[in-house]
Amino acid sequence: MTEYATHETKRLLHLEFEGIEGATDITDSSSYNHVITRVGNIGITTSKHAVGSSCSYANPPESGHCYWSIAANECFSLGNNDFDIQWKSYIPDSGYYYCGPFIQDIDDDNGFDIYMVNYIAPPPYQLALILTGRASGVTVVNAVFMISGLSLNEFHSFRLKRESTHLIFSVDDVPVSYKYWDEMEEEHVETDQAFIDIGMASLPISSDYPLWTHYTNTASYMDELIIDATTNEPDHLGITDEATYIFTQTPEQAEPVNIKDDVTYKD
């Protein structure tokens, strides 16, 4: 009989973005004390913050990017373990917005990205959170959450969790339900389901490559990033094991995205 390890939750990363105005070094306050490198015009500002007295501020050049690079570590190989990713972002009321709190772009065929944009969010939606994962050219997960009802020009708290086979997304601690696009009726259909079922899909995050956070090509603010993971070895899949893939239909407004799960705040 196989003996399974006790579920153990570990804090993999905790970036508080605390410092003086113009600082260009940040520290990880988790027990891993990850090495973090500044890439491009990104640093600390005290002009805005969600918690503490400062936050991360990025001001990349035109047609350029900037981000914080977190050194490769085996702890980030989440596989199909449960995880909890929390961050705070300042959402402006105008202009183009793009911010990636969790990015690992290895090459065209391999990577895992979580990022937020406003350009594919048709009214009444204000923002889209996109989650994509690919391994050896195969799409493992590709999901879009459409968000509305945000007050703008202020920080909001975002949270993406995996609990067994479910991906759960919340904004300001409010779970959200999703809608899907009915091609036959040409309308959005509301569900009472506050999660997306991804089965036992193993997320393709490599321990051999760095992670990027506050990855952006536009001036933006981000505060406090926390990543926790719960393990239950050996009862988990590796990224080369058979995975369950997600398939739903894509509405016309988001042609580059393979699936789209529209979400609104749940009453």
Secondary structure by P-SEA (a helix, b strand, c coil): ccccccccccccccccccccccccbbbbccccccbbbbccbbbbbcccccccccbbbbbbccccccbbbbccccccccccccbbbbbbbbbbcccbbbbbcbbbbcccccccccccccccccccccbbbbbbbbccccccbbbbbbbccccccbbbbbbbbbcccbbbbbcccbbbbbccccccccbbbbbccccccccbbbbbccccbbbbcccccccccccbbbbbbbbccccccccccbbbbbbbbbccccccccbbbbbcccc
